[in-house]
Amino acid sequence: MSARRLLLGTSSRDAKAWATAALLLVALPVLSGTASARPSKPPVCRDGRFVIPPGAPPLLAGATPSAPEAVVIEGSTSTVSIAGQCPAVRVHLRATRRGTKVTAFWPRNACGPTKVRLKATIDPGCHTMQGMLRASRFPPAGFAAPRCGDGVMDTAAGEVCDGDAGCGTNEECTADCRCVDRSASPPVSFGGEVQPIFNARCAVPLCHSGGFPTQGLDLSAGRSYAAIVSRPSTERPGVQIVHPGAPDSSYLTWKIGGPPAGKSILGSPMPLSGGPLSAAEQATIRKWIAEGALDDQPITTTSTSTTLATAPSTSTTIATASTTTTTLPATVSFSGDVQPIFTARCALPACHSGSFPTGGLNLSDGSSFAAIVGRASTEKPEVKLIDPNSPTTSYLVWKVSKAPPGQTIVGLQMPYNLPPLSLAEMETIRTWVMEGALQN
């Protein structure tokens, strides 16, 4: 019986039902074909170093990066950091058909005095990140950053090399995909680059510092080098904490970045709090070890000479001793490097200068040194403003950068109502303190 005759022999309601069913049967293959042709979501981009092109505005307003800025995603720890600016924090990655959505948040004082929020998208091929960085009280900063280290040279974005490709025989590819002469690359400074990482993340109260450092490992300035270089780990006695020239067989690198294949660590990765070290911080420590783990800290050496003299009248031999002390010169000058920062950013009208300086703290030229070195803070009397050789226990360092874990500041971060000090300025002050806070 034909469909037409069948429909003629049925009621109006049944005829409509048959017609609807017929339409669905016809449309079903079309709908099925449409669904199968719908593109699937690309995989999540879980790691990469996305470098801000040269000449682009800084991600954080007022910042003066000492190294190329880069948004670094670490897939192994599910964290994101901004190299040289913001520490590693948890990152949320979500796959969409347009690529990987990236969202992250840094609390106040993590990157400076304000909260910072990142929203970005990585293209489906994981080659470029585009997004927006928002910091409280500052206009949002849009950016487009190619992924450096993915093995693909993005020449349109200014990459000259990527990994092993693009550089000459005597050149190496830098972290921001530029070729540099191997001989021109300065070695990593232990005192100027590695120790500041220890000071900020390891040699903090109730951790690797003080009279009873964790596991007896003191990483504070002046003690860390002797405690780690060529010394066996207490957790893995067969492995040196720092094996000069061999970062992959150094237990320190295992603890901060994960052990190599077939190896393991005891206990928890380090640092225990505050998130892992950034990729840039880990790379600094690895490079220092690979270059031989040299010690370039200012040191004091003492030599003693003894002279024998005979007193003729008594025929008595008299021994006299002379002691010579030699101290290597400091790398940071208070008058030439630190005071200019105070003058430009702190000793301003109606601030830390004049007859009635804020908080009674005068940081103008000629008054600042005596006002801060060895003096107790008015906000935290138990903490010195400047504790020579110890940036982590110097309140002024806390106020211009951030307090170490477990500590807080009173009032607002400094400079007040102005952009924070640049990383280079903060490091200059920290290094001056670490070198003894000399009036030089």
Secondary structure, 3 states (H helix, E strand, C coil): CCHHHHHHCCCHHHHHHHHHHHHHHHHHHHHHHHHHHCCCCCCCCCCEEEECCCCCCCCCCCCCCCCCCEEEEECCCCEEEECCCEEEEEEEEEEECCEEEEEEEECCCCCCCCCEEEEEEECCCCCEEEEEEEECCCCCEEEEEEEECCCCCCHHHCCCCECCECCCCCEEECCCCCEEEHHHCCCCCHHHHHHHHHHHHCCCCCCCCCCCCHHHCCCCCCCHHHHHECCECCCCCCCECECCCCHHHCHHHHHHHCCCCCCCCCCCCCCCCCCCCCHHHHHHHHHHHHCCCCCCCCCEEEEEEEEEEEECCCCEEEEEEEEEEEECCCCCCHHHHHHHHHHHHCCCCCCCCCCCCHHHCCCCCCCHHHHHECCECCCCCCCECECCCCHHHEHHHHHHCCCCCCCCCCCCCCCCCCCCCCHHHHHHHHHHHHCCCCCC
